[in-house]
Each structure stands twice: as structure tokens, then as C-alpha cells.
């Protein structure tokens, strides 16, 4: 169950005028996946898929975080990036 505010903030990320740092992008990715899918149950990407591995780790470290909490953290991070 994704809130309207969450959907609005997800759209706002695509309209950012400055590109967030790689760490911020990974945080956004992990929080978005946790909020929309839940815990990461996928297999870890291979050692040669560095981008996939970092994204997987960013999502996986949020394991156990409720989807509602991940949504709130995502919204807070987007607000910070928009400020």
C-alpha cells in the first residue's frame, strides 16, 4: 500500500535539477524497493555486476524495515534533496 505522497515524491526525484550523489541514489533505490516490494528475497548479483551488487546491498540492508517506515524515510530523503 503506497501513499499518494510517496508516489508524488517518487515522481519528484525524476524531476530533480541536480543529480544526487551515488550514495543518495543507492539510498533512494533501497528505500523505494523496501517500500514497494518489502524485504529483498532475490539472489545476490555476481561479482562482476558491480552496479547490481551495490543496489542489492542497499536494499538488503533494509531487511526487516516495515514498508511504511521505508516509505517515510524515502519521503524525508526526497524532501532533503529538494530543499
Secondary structure, 3 states (H helix, E strand, C coil): CCCHHHHHHHHHHHCCCCCCCHHHHHHHHHHHHHHHCCCCCCCCCCCCCHHHHHHHHHHHCCCCCCHHHHHHHHHHHHHHHHC
